[in-house]
Amino acid sequence: MTPVPAQRLPTTTDEERGAAVEAASLAIQRGELVVLPTDTVYGLAADAFDKDSVQALLDAKGRGRDMPPPVLVSAATTLDALAVRVPTWARALVDEFWPGALTLVCQAHASLQWDLGDTRGTVAVRMPDHPVALEILERTGPLAVSSANLTGRPAATDADQAVEMLGDEVDVVVDAGTSPGGAASTIVDATSTPGRVLRMGAISLERLNEVLAPLDQSLPDPDAPAGAAESETTGDAGA
């Protein structure tokens, strides 16, 4: 069967933006994949609670279950619906950097009915600072979102790059121009204290530690040797 080209929708006008958000939300509800803009890079999105959709996301990127996707949310309060035992220092980072380019790896609620891959009981959560992404998330609820690229290739920073790599695998591409950030999020492991940086990104270590200093906390240099949890939890690039 010949693949059906993705529906590519601009967001230049309010009317176009509303139509794009509606189309993306409906596609997610149908269990399809969507490319959407974020404040860092473009993301490939699926319903986080639809096992088949999440597997389709991994397949589209050429990733295994050992590289589970992060979850994007529309509000910081959703963190407590997805994660447990979030440390006080991690909440300080949320207060400072959400919405924004910070992904927190936390202990997941055991009762959640989802399958993101081999997460070892964790979930990586982020609230993006992009109005179109937030509008979609408000309609769909939490989404499994990885960077819009094939594994091993740079993350897409515009819709053209996303379509070139993933156009045959997705139903809707929401085109909001070039990503304002261009760099992927910084990922911090908050499953223990002290935490550690799993991937440097748009937020520097110095900036993170400025926020943590009043709590007598700091994150070590990420160049120090890391354990297996890094590759198993964060994969190649979350949005």
BELLIN-V927772 format. One line per field, one symbol per residue. phi: phi as a letter, one per 20 degrees, with the letter a starting at -180 (. if undefined). Layout:
BEGIN
phi = ???
END
This chain:
BEGIN
phi = .ffegffdcfcfdffffffffffffffffeneecececfdcfdddbffddgfffffffffemdeffcfffdecebfffgfedcclffgffffffgeddfredddecfegfefebbepeelmdbecbdfdbffgfffffeengdfcdfeafgndfffdbfgfffgecgeddecdeddnfgfendffedcedebcfebeebfbfdffffgfgfegfelcbdfffffgdefffffedmeaef
END
